[in-house]
Amino acid sequence: MQCWQEYPTGKRSFPVMQPFPAAFSLEETDPFLMCDRFGPMISNGLETDPDEFPVDWHPHRGMDICTYLTEGVGRHADSMGNRCTFQSPGMQWISVGSGIEHAEGFGTPAGQAHAGFQIWVNVPSDRKMDDPRYGTVPPEAMPEVAKDGARARVLAGRVGDCKGP
């Protein structure tokens, strides 16, 4: 098993550890562009303001972004008019295509933990200018596989006969 250093990034109010790409070459991680791991952090309850986000409005273009929560409640708003929350262990998927602006954060009640990770995925060049799409996937829509006493949720693709959302 290979171990690697995670690198801190993000704001003081929203600390993030980044296991890649810094520790690997692009050839080793493609099609994955980046991975951020956040938390666990204990919520102060301030994240519930519908117009305030710890990760303020910012643009993306030409990639897909998957955010998976292991604990807590996630919030999202974007330039397509989407505003929603999603529960852990749940996921949001953004195909940003030709571009969107969005803001993100938590809606976890005070005193409870929130944690998860976000992966940015490169898309083929002929898909980079597609119309943007956004959606959430509730926990019950993510199948689990079990083998040798371990369990894992299938977030995308296929593992044996089990197909992810």
Secondary structure, 3 states (H helix, E strand, C coil): CCCCCCEEEEECCEEEEEEECCCCCHHHHCCEEEEEEEEEEECCCHHHCCCCCCEEEEEECCEEEEEEEEECEEEEEECCCCEEEEECCCEEEEECCCCEEEEEEECCCCCCEEEEEEEEEECCHHHCCCCCEEEEECHHHCCEEEECCEEEECCCCEECCEECC
